[in-house]
Amino acid sequence: MTSIPSLSTNASPVLLITGGAGFIGSNFVRVVLETTNATVVNLDLLTYAGNPKSLQDLEASDRYRFVQGNIGDGTLVQSLLREHQPSAVINFAAESHVDRSIDCPDDFIQTNVVGTARLLQQCQAYWESLSQDDQRAFRFLHVSTDEVYGSLGAEGYFTEDSRYEPNSPYSASKAASDHLARAYHETFGLPTVISNCSNNYGPYQFPEKLIPLVTLNAIEGKEIPVYGDGLNIRDWLFVTDHCHALLRVLAGGRPGEVYNIGGDAEQKNIDVVKTICKVVDELCPALPHGPSEQLIRFVKDRPGHDRRYAIDASKIKSELGWSPTVTFEQGIRETVRWYLENGDWLKSTVNDATRSRRGLGGASTDGATRPQTRAADRYTDGPIDGVVTRPIKRFSDSRGWLMELFREDDMDPDNRPVMAYFSQTEPGVTRGPHEHVDQADYFAFIGPGDFKLYLWDSRPDSPTYGNCSTIVYGESNPAGVIVPVGVVHAYKNVSDHSGWVFNGPNRLYAGRNRAEPVDEIRHEDQTNSPYKID
């Protein structure tokens, strides 16, 4: 059992883990609970890549507590530090996908730079309040990436002394957070330790990343996209090996030091893809599409794609006695098997929109970059930018009545419907909440029935980000409502009888000939969802 120091105020160690519902963080929580006597407080905002179901089986443990929140919320972090008196803070919280950082760098700056700075501020104040013995025991472990070092040539390895040369908004934001962690040690004495790891893979990884994306596409018979010529090289590290390395750093790492953590498993991207295809074919011999390698398609390379990463992990091996134990072949087989056996977790995580990547189907059909969304820390009542509401008049005569749902000359061209459908919803039933990456909706509520429409602005770049609104439309208040891209929405039948809603989206459902991914991100089953229906 790994020994982790505890503070004098606690009988056993308490760890505050940020970002513990993400891929590496959730695996680390499990390793801590399995191999130490520590109690874990898990602070996670539950953005798109954070899945509470990754740790659902731990909820009954008296050594585990989950708190939904932002590392940038100083008041919340301060209260958690005071209440639980942790002997260490392990910071996994980060926006981590390079492709998304190219499309929306602001999110990465806010979380990875500003969020880390605010977390460090609170940890410094907490650390200064401790006794001298407890100050010596305390650690702030900042978990980072080898991408901060830039790109290698055909030879050589990244060491802890390598220059920082980040080439993407993601790696630049992580480099900045590394510098902040170092600065808080040098300036204030806060005992920070930084780890820089190579590419992780394994269970619970969000399916936008290479290995789970290839695995799922191979299983489902979908095209497997490979950037450029497929010859980019990465050093692959099985996630539980990484977690055990982090425990070694936490228990024995020296304050102010950096430890590189690598898997000793350099692989070309195309070789990784072919290995996965072979394992999928072996484990699923009855797949109807034949050899999975025939699904491989080379696509346009992404901007700033680093050619090679490779880690020299000799420092952690010699100082802390850690080495990777899982070979790449073993890890890939275990990973593929895990995805095959965990359909419920996948169902709660995967939809076609969230599996889109830059250059791999993530761009809109017109080539425009669509806004990325992120749930706000809290929502307040207020107007939402881009939402357009128009009353719908009823024209009656002796023959009956007529309602004009929309006119081409009275609607922004970007929002004009390209198809239409009616839906019937039973009393008390809610449709949503959900959102679209590339689709705006035009709803016409004309009856029968009244519906409460819920809207949440989750677009960080919107002037009304964090606003929400509810209003009743329908039989008693006929209206047409345009809901723009990125606004989370739901409607509930508040009548005592069945109700109808007309929808005219500006994109074809499932694309032309129903041959494209469905553009819908569902939040209905999300635990602790910020989108509340009353």
C-alpha positions in Angstrom: 0.0 0.0 0.0 1.4 3.4 -1.0 2.0 5.7 1.9 0.8 9.3 1.6 1.4 11.8 4.4 -1.6 13.2 6.2 -2.0 16.4 8.2 -2.1 16.5 11.9 -5.8 17.4 11.8 -6.7 14.1 10.0 -6.3 10.5 11.1 -5.7 9.4 7.5 -4.7 11.3 4.3 -7.3 13.4 2.4 -6.7 14.3 -1.2 -8.5 17.0 -3.1 -8.5 15.8 -6.7 -9.6 18.3 -9.4 -11.0 17.0 -12.7 -11.5 13.6 -11.2 -14.5 12.7 -13.4 -12.3 12.9 -16.6 -10.3 10.1 -18.2 -7.1 10.2 -16.2 -8.6 11.7 -13.1 -11.3 9.0 -12.7 -8.7 6.3 -13.1 -6.5 8.0 -10.5 -9.4 8.2 -8.1 -9.9 4.4 -8.4 -6.2 3.7 -8.0 -6.0 5.9 -4.8 -9.0 4.1 -3.2 -7.7 0.7 -4.1 -4.0 1.1 -3.1 -4.0 3.7 -0.2 -6.0 4.5 2.9 -6.7 8.1 1.6 -10.1 9.8 1.4 -10.8 11.5 -1.9 -12.7 14.7 -2.5 -13.4 15.0 -6.2 -14.0 18.5 -7.6 -15.1 18.4 -11.2 -17.2 20.8 -13.4 -18.6 18.0 -15.5 -17.9 19.5 -18.9 -18.6 17.4 -22.0 -15.6 15.1 -21.2 -16.4 14.6 -17.5 -18.7 11.6 -16.9 -20.0 10.9 -13.3 -20.9 7.4 -14.4 -17.1 6.7 -14.6 -17.2 6.7 -10.7 -20.8 5.8 -10.1 -19.9 2.6 -8.3 -17.9 4.6 -5.7 -20.7 6.8 -4.6 -21.5 4.7 -1.5 -17.9 4.7 -0.3 -17.3 6.6 2.9 -13.9 7.5 1.5 -15.2 9.3 -1.6 -17.1 12.5 -2.0 -18.0 14.2 -5.3 -18.5 18.0 -5.6 -19.5 19.6 -8.9 -17.8 22.9 -9.4 -15.1 25.0 -11.1 -11.5 25.3 -10.0 -11.8 29.0 -10.8 -14.5 29.4 -8.1 -12.3 30.7 -5.3 -15.1 30.6 -2.7 -15.9 27.0 -3.3 -12.2 25.9 -3.4 -11.5 27.8 -0.1 -14.5 26.1 1.6 -13.4 22.6 0.5 -9.8 23.2 1.7 -11.0 24.4 5.1 -13.6 21.7 5.5 -11.5 18.7 4.5 -7.9 19.7 5.3 -6.3 17.8 2.5 -2.6 16.9 2.6 -2.4 17.2 -1.2 -4.2 18.8 -4.1 -3.8 16.9 -7.4 -4.8 19.1 -10.4 -6.1 17.2 -13.4 -8.7 19.8 -14.3 -8.1 20.9 -17.9 -9.5 21.3 -21.3 -7.3 18.7 -23.1 -8.2 18.1 -26.7 -5.9 19.7 -29.2 -8.5 19.8 -32.0 -11.0 21.7 -29.9 -8.3 24.2 -28.8 -7.8 25.1 -32.5 -11.6 25.8 -32.9 -12.1 27.5 -29.5 -8.9 28.5 -27.7 -10.7 30.8 -25.2 -12.1 27.8 -23.3 -8.5 26.5 -22.8 -7.2 29.8 -21.6 -10.0 30.2 -19.1 -9.7 26.7 -17.6 -6.1 25.8 -18.0 -4.5 29.2 -17.3 -7.0 31.3 -15.3 -8.5 28.4 -13.5 -5.1 27.0 -12.5 -4.0 30.5 -11.3 -7.1 30.8 -9.1 -6.7 27.3 -7.7 -3.0 28.0 -6.8 -4.0 31.3 -5.1 -6.4 29.4 -2.8 -4.0 26.6 -2.1 -1.2 29.1 -1.2 -3.5 30.8 1.3 -4.5 27.4 2.8 -0.9 26.2 2.9 0.2 29.4 4.8 -2.5 28.7 7.4 -1.0 25.3 8.3 1.5 24.4 11.0 5.2 24.0 9.9 4.9 20.2 10.1 1.8 20.2 8.0 3.3 22.6 5.5 6.2 20.2 5.0 3.8 17.4 4.4 1.6 19.2 1.9 1.9 18.8 -1.9 0.3 20.5 -4.9 0.8 18.0 -7.8 0.1 19.6 -11.2 -0.5 17.0 -13.9 0.6 18.2 -17.3 1.6 16.9 -20.8 4.7 16.3 -22.9 3.1 18.5 -25.6 4.5 21.6 -23.9 7.9 20.7 -25.2 6.9 20.9 -28.9 7.9 18.5 -31.6 11.0 16.2 -31.8 12.9 15.2 -34.9 13.6 11.6 -35.8 15.9 11.2 -32.8 16.2 12.4 -29.2 13.8 12.5 -26.2 12.1 15.1 -24.0 13.8 15.5 -20.6 12.8 17.6 -17.7 15.3 20.2 -19.0 13.8 20.4 -22.5 12.8 23.9 -23.7 9.1 24.7 -23.7 8.0 25.2 -27.4 4.2 24.6 -27.5 2.6 24.5 -30.9 -1.1 24.5 -30.3 -3.4 26.6 -28.1 -3.9 23.5 -25.9 -0.2 22.9 -25.3 0.4 26.7 -24.9 -2.3 26.9 -22.2 -0.8 23.9 -20.4 2.7 25.4 -20.6 1.4 28.6 -19.0 -0.2 26.5 -16.2 3.1 24.7 -15.7 4.9 28.0 -15.3 2.4 29.2 -12.8 2.8 26.1 -10.7 6.6 26.6 -10.8 6.3 30.3 -10.0 4.2 29.6 -6.9 6.9 27.4 -5.6 9.7 29.8 -6.4 7.9 33.0 -5.3 5.7 31.8 -2.4 7.3 28.5 -1.3 4.2 26.5 -2.1 5.5 22.8 -2.4 4.4 22.2 -6.0 5.5 19.3 -8.1 4.9 19.0 -11.9 4.5 15.9 -13.9 4.6 15.8 -17.8 3.2 12.6 -19.3 3.1 11.1 -22.8 -0.1 10.1 -24.5 -2.5 8.1 -22.2 -4.9 5.5 -23.3 -7.2 3.0 -21.5 -10.7 2.6 -20.0 -13.0 5.6 -19.6 -11.4 7.8 -22.3 -13.7 10.2 -24.1 -14.3 9.0 -27.7 -12.9 12.1 -29.4 -9.3 10.8 -28.8 -7.5 8.6 -31.3 -7.6 5.2 -29.7 -11.2 5.1 -28.5 -12.4 6.8 -31.7 -10.7 4.2 -33.9 -11.9 1.4 -31.6 -15.6 2.5 -31.8 -15.5 3.2 -35.5 -14.0 -0.2 -36.2 -16.7 -1.9 -34.1 -19.5 0.0 -35.8 -18.1 -0.3 -39.4 -17.6 3.5 -39.8 -14.7 5.1 -41.6 -11.5 5.4 -39.6 -9.9 8.8 -40.3 -6.1 9.2 -40.0 -4.5 12.6 -40.1 -2.0 13.3 -42.9 0.3 10.4 -43.8 -0.2 8.7 -40.5 3.5 8.7 -39.6 3.3 11.0 -36.6 4.8 9.3 -33.6 3.6 9.2 -30.0 4.9 7.5 -26.9 1.9 5.6 -25.4 1.3 5.2 -21.7 -1.4 3.0 -20.2 -3.5 5.1 -17.9 -3.1 2.9 -14.7 0.7 2.9 -15.2 0.4 6.7 -15.2 -1.7 6.7 -12.1 0.8 4.6 -10.2 3.6 6.9 -11.3 1.6 9.9 -10.0 1.3 8.2 -6.6 5.1 7.8 -6.5 5.5 11.4 -7.3 3.0 12.4 -4.7 4.6 10.3 -2.0 8.3 10.9 -2.8 8.6 13.7 -5.4 10.7 16.7 -4.3 9.0 20.2 -4.2 9.9 22.4 -7.1 10.8 19.4 -9.3 9.5 18.1 -12.6 9.0 14.4 -13.4 8.5 13.1 -17.0 6.3 10.0 -17.2 6.5 7.9 -20.4 5.4 4.5 -21.5 8.5 3.4 -23.5 6.1 2.6 -26.4 6.7 4.8 -29.4 4.3 4.1 -32.2 3.4 5.6 -35.6 -0.3 6.7 -35.6 -1.0 4.4 -38.6 0.5 1.4 -36.7 -1.7 2.2 -33.7 -4.7 2.2 -36.0 -3.8 -1.0 -37.6 -3.1 -2.7 -34.3 -6.6 -1.7 -33.0 -8.2 -3.0 -36.2 -6.5 -6.4 -35.8 -7.6 -6.6 -32.1 -11.2 -5.6 -32.9 -11.3 -8.2 -35.7 -10.0 -10.9 -33.4 -12.4 -10.1 -30.5 -15.4 -9.5 -32.9 -15.0 -12.1 -35.7 -18.6 -11.8 -36.8 -18.6 -8.1 -37.7 -20.4 -7.8 -41.1 -18.0 -5.2 -42.6 -15.0 -7.6 -42.9 -11.4 -6.6 -42.1 -11.5 -3.3 -40.2 -8.3 -2.0 -41.9 -10.4 -1.4 -45.1 -12.2 1.3 -43.1 -9.0 3.5 -42.9 -9.2 6.8 -44.7 -6.4 9.4 -44.8 -7.7 12.9 -44.2 -6.3 16.4 -44.3 -3.8 17.0 -41.5 -4.7 19.4 -38.7 -2.8 22.7 -38.3 0.4 22.6 -36.1 0.4 18.8 -35.9 3.6 17.9 -34.0 5.6 15.1 -35.7 7.0 13.2 -32.8 6.9 13.0 -29.0 9.1 10.7 -27.0 9.7 10.8 -23.2 13.0 10.2 -21.3 11.6 8.9 -18.0 14.9 8.0 -16.4 14.5 10.5 -13.6 11.3 9.0 -12.1 12.8 5.6 -12.7 16.0 6.3 -10.8 14.6 8.6 -8.1 11.2 7.0 -7.3 11.6 3.5 -8.6 8.7 3.6 -11.1 8.6 1.9 -14.5 5.7 1.1 -16.8 4.3 -2.5 -16.4 1.8 -2.7 -19.3 3.1 -3.2 -22.8 1.4 -1.4 -25.7 0.0 -4.7 -27.1 -1.4 -5.7 -23.6 -2.9 -2.2 -23.1 -4.6 -2.0 -26.5 -6.2 -5.4 -26.0 -7.4 -4.5 -22.5 -8.8 -1.2 -23.8 -10.7 -2.6 -26.7 -12.1 -5.3 -24.5 -13.2 -2.7 -22.0 -15.1 -0.7 -24.6 -16.8 -3.9 -25.8 -17.9 -4.8 -22.3 -19.1 -1.3 -21.2 -21.9 -0.3 -23.5 -23.9 1.5 -20.7 -20.9 3.9 -20.1 -20.5 4.5 -23.8 -24.3 5.2 -24.2 -24.0 7.8 -21.6 -21.0 9.4 -23.3 -21.2 9.0 -27.0 -23.2 10.8 -29.6 -22.2 11.6 -33.1 -21.7 15.3 -32.4 -19.3 14.7 -29.5 -17.2 12.3 -31.6 -16.6 14.9 -34.3 -13.1 16.2 -34.5 -11.5 19.0 -36.5 -10.9 17.6 -40.0 -12.8 14.4 -39.1 -16.4 15.6 -39.5 -16.4 18.3 -36.9 -16.7 21.3 -39.3 -20.1 22.3 -40.6 -21.1 21.6 -44.1 -20.5 25.1 -45.2 -17.0 25.1 -43.7 -17.8 27.6 -41.0 -16.5 27.2 -37.4 -19.5 26.7 -35.1 -19.5 27.9 -31.5 -18.3 25.5 -28.8 -20.5 25.3 -25.7 -19.8 24.9 -22.0 -22.2 24.8 -19.1 -22.0 27.9 -17.0 -21.2 27.7 -13.3 -24.7 29.0 -12.6 -27.6 30.3 -14.6 -29.7 33.4 -14.0 -32.9 34.6 -15.6 -32.4 36.9 -18.5 -32.7 37.4 -22.3 -30.6 35.1 -24.6 -28.8 36.6 -27.6 -30.0 35.2 -30.9 -33.3 33.9 -29.7 -36.1 35.4 -31.8 -39.8 35.2 -30.8 -42.7 36.2 -33.0 -46.4 36.0 -32.1 -48.4 33.8 -34.4 -51.8 35.3 -35.3 -54.9 33.3 -35.8 -57.1 34.4 -38.8 -60.6 33.1 -38.4 -63.7 33.3 -40.6 -66.8 31.2 -41.2 -64.8 28.4 -42.8 -62.5 28.0 -39.7 -59.1 29.5 -39.1 -55.5 29.9 -40.5 -52.1 30.5 -38.9 -49.1 31.6 -40.9 -46.1 29.7 -39.3 -43.2 31.5 -41.1 -42.3 33.5 -44.2 -39.0 33.4 -46.1 -38.9 37.2 -46.2 -39.4 37.4 -42.5 -36.5 35.1 -41.4 -32.7 35.3 -41.3 -31.4 33.2 -44.2 -29.2 31.2 -41.8 -32.2 30.1 -39.9 -34.6 29.2 -42.7 -36.1 25.7 -42.3 -35.0 23.0 -44.8 -37.4 20.4 -43.4 -40.4 20.3 -41.1 -42.1 17.9 -38.7 -44.8 17.8 -36.0 -44.4 16.0 -32.7 -47.0 15.1 -30.2 -46.1 15.2 -26.5 -48.2 13.8 -23.7 -49.1 15.8 -20.5 -46.2 16.3 -18.1 -43.7 14.9 -20.6 -40.5 16.9 -21.4 -38.5 16.7 -24.6 -34.8 17.7 -23.9 -32.7 19.3 -22.7 -30.4 19.0 -25.7 -28.4 21.2 -28.0 -27.0 21.2 -31.5 -23.5 21.8 -32.9 -24.6 23.1 -36.3 -28.4 23.3 -36.3 -30.8 26.1 -35.4 -34.4 25.2 -34.6 -37.6 27.1 -35.4 -40.4 25.9 -33.1 -44.0 26.9 -33.6 -46.2 26.5 -30.6 -49.8 26.9 -31.8 -51.7 24.2 -30.0 -53.3 22.0 -29.1 -51.7 22.2 -25.7 -49.4 24.7 -23.9 -45.7 24.1 -23.5 -43.1 25.6 -21.1 -40.0 26.4 -23.2 -36.7 26.2 -21.3 -33.5 27.9 -22.7 -30.0 28.0 -21.4 -27.2 30.0 -23.0 -24.1 27.8 -22.8 -22.0 29.7 -25.4 -19.0 31.1 -23.6 -18.5 33.7 -26.4 -22.1 34.9 -26.1 -22.9 38.3 -24.5 -25.6 36.6 -22.6 -23.6 33.5 -21.5 -25.1 32.1 -18.3 -28.6 33.4 -18.9 -31.6 31.2 -18.9 -35.3 31.8 -19.6 -38.6 30.0 -19.4 -41.9 31.0 -20.9 -45.2 29.3 -21.8 -46.3 29.2 -25.5 -48.9 27.3 -27.3 -52.7 27.2 -27.4 -53.0 30.2 -25.0 -50.0 32.1 -26.4 -49.2 31.1 -30.0 -45.7 32.0 -31.0 -42.7 31.0 -33.2 -39.3 30.8 -31.6 -35.9 30.5 -33.2 -33.3 28.7 -31.0 -29.8 29.4 -32.3 -26.9 27.0 -32.4 -25.4 26.2 -29.0 -28.4 27.2 -26.9 -29.5 24.3 -24.8 -33.3 23.9 -24.9 -36.2 21.7 -23.7 -40.0 22.0 -23.7 -42.6 20.4 -21.4 -46.3 19.9 -22.0 -47.9 21.7 -19.1 -51.5 21.0 -20.3 -53.8 18.3 -19.2 -54.1 16.9 -22.7 -51.8 15.9 -25.6 -50.0 18.8 -27.3 -48.4 19.4 -30.7 -45.2 21.3 -31.7 -44.0 22.2 -35.2 -40.3 22.2 -35.8 -38.5 23.6 -38.8 -34.7 23.0 -38.4 -32.2 24.7 -40.7 -30.4 21.4 -41.3 -31.6 18.0 -42.6 -31.9 15.4 -39.9 -28.9 13.0 -40.3 -27.8 15.0 -43.4 -28.7 14.5 -47.0 -30.0 11.0 -47.7 -29.7 10.4 -43.9 -26.0 9.6 -44.5 -24.4 11.9 -41.9 -24.1 11.9 -38.1 -27.1 13.1 -36.2 -26.4 16.6 -34.8 -27.7 16.3 -31.3 -26.1 16.4 -27.9 -28.5 15.1 -25.2 -28.4 16.0 -21.6 -31.6 14.2 -20.5 -29.7 11.4 -18.6 -26.8 13.5 -17.3 -26.4 13.2 -13.5 -26.2 16.5 -11.7 -27.2 18.3 -14.9 -27.1 22.1 -14.6 -30.2 22.2 -16.9 -33.1 21.9 -14.5 -36.7 21.2 -15.4 -39.3 22.1 -12.8 
